[in-house]
Amino acid sequence: MAAVGDGVGETLLDEEAIRAEVARLAAQISADYADKPLHLVGVLKGAAVFLADLLRALSIPATMDFISIVPYGQVTASGVVRIRKDLDEPLEGKDVLVVEGICASGLSLSYLLRNFQTRGPASIKTCAFVAKRRARSAEVTLDYVGREIPDVFVVGYGLDAQEQIPQPALYRPPRLNA
């Protein structure tokens, strides 16, 4: 993990590592869904870049949709979130893969899974580009994970800090002034 000279911070995953993780996940997902179409649901905004790369790397037919919930860190302790933008298409009868940029506490993902299950999908699984190494506040299974990372704040590869997204690597920013 080399230091980055432009003030972004410590590099956790560089471009090459990101490409390798996306390719590995896409191959595994493509094999698992080889006989059926897949419907990807990206959780905005953090999953947008990862979902686009993942979709391009899949070797199977897939469709996609997006949902937007309250920003990271504003999920209540009970796991209740507010949906800002709901799905455009119904989930009924579809094999759904919920795609997250990062999974930390699992609260928002747990809420989404409960919500989506009421919409009648044929199946529902989860994929996170990165998952923080920590005890999850909610019981949630991650079916596909790119990398586990330390329980630190990260930015880059679609994950923002106050709407600013350093690209293309994943970084641990320097300590912010309070």
N, C-alpha and C positions, 0 to 999 in steps of 0.2 A: 504494500500500500504506500505508494509514493506521495509526497507532498506536491500540491499543485501550486505553481508560482503566481497565478492570477488572483489569489485571494479566495478562490472557491473552497479550498480545503484539501483534505486527504482523499485520494482516489480509492474507492472501495472496489469498483469494477470499471475497467476501461472498455473502450469500444470493442476490442477483440473478445473480451470475456462476455460482454453483453450479447454479441452475435452468436457466440458458441452456446450460451444458455438458451437463447431463443430457438436456435436450430435444434438443440436437444429436446426442448419441450415440444416443439412442433412435430418432430419425428414421433415422439411418444404419443401425443394426442392423435396424430394422423393414424397411427397403428391401432389405437384403442377405438377409434370411430371409423375405421376403414369401410364398414358396411352400412353406414347411416350418415345422413347429413347432420351437421352440427350448427347450432345457433349460439354465437358468442355474444355475451352481454358485458360490455365494458363499463366499469364504474368510473365516472368522470370526476376529476380531470386526470387523476394520477395514472389511469390505465390506458389513456388514449395512444400514446406513443408505442407502448408495449403491445397493445392489441393490434395496431396497424402492422407492426413488424411480425407478430405471430401469425396474423391472417395471411400475409404474403408468403410465409414459410410453410404453411400447411399444404399438404398434398391431397386434401380431400375437399369436397364441396362444403362451403360454410357461408352462413349469413351472419350479420351482426346488427346489434342495436346498442344503445347507451342509456344509462340511468345516471342521474346526478343527485347526490345527497349532500347534506350539510358538510362543510369542510372538515378535514381531519382535525381531531382534537375537540370537536364540539358534540360528540356523541355522549348522551347521558349515561350514567352508571347502570341504568336499567337496559341499555342497549337500544333505546328508542331513537330513531333518526327521522329527520324530515326529508322527504323526497322533494327535490327542486325541479327535476325533469324526469317524468316517468317514461317507461318504454313506449315506443311507437307501435310495436307489433305485439300481439298476444303470444304467450308462451305455451299455450295449450297444445299438447301432443308433441312438443319439440324436445330434442335432446339438447340441453342447455349447459353451457360452460360459462360460469361467472368469472370474469377476468379482472383482477385487481393489480394495481401497480405494487402495492405494499400491504402486508397484513401485519398489524401490531397486536392490538388487544383482541381482535376478532369480533368486537361488538357490532360494528356496522355490517360486516359480512354475515354474521349470525342473523341479524335483523333481515337483511336482504334474502337470505335463504328461506327463512320462515315466510316472508312475504311472497316470494316467487313460488314456493311450494303450493300456496293456495290458488295459483293460477293454472294448475293442471299440466305441468310439463311431463313428458314421458320419463325424463331423467334430469338430474341436476348435479353438476360437479363444480369444483372450484379450481382456480389457477391464480397464483400470485407470482409476480416476477421476483419479489424478495419478501421474506418473512423474517421478522425480528425474533431473535432468540430470547424469549421471555415466556413467562407463564401467561397464557391467554385468559382474559377476563370472561370469555364466553367459550362454550364448547363448540368448536368449529373444526371440521376436517378440511385440510388443504390437500386436494387430490394431486395437484401438480405444483411444484415450487421450483423456481429458477435457482435461487440461492438463499441460504439463511445468512443473516447479517447480525452484528452485535445490536443490542438495544440502544441505538443512538439515532439522533435526528439525521436524516439524509435528504439530499436534493439531487436533481439531475435525472436524465432519462424519463422525463415526463412528470417527475415529482417536484413540486414547486416550493419556494419559500417566498411568501408574500407576492404570489403571481409571477415571480421571476424563476425561469427554469434554465439552469446551466446545462448545456448539452456537450457532448453526447454521452458522457460517462456518468456514473453514480458516485456522488461525493458525500463526505462527512464535512460540513462546513466548519470554519473556525468558530470558536465560541463567540456568540453574538453579545454585543454590549447591552446591558439592561437599562 
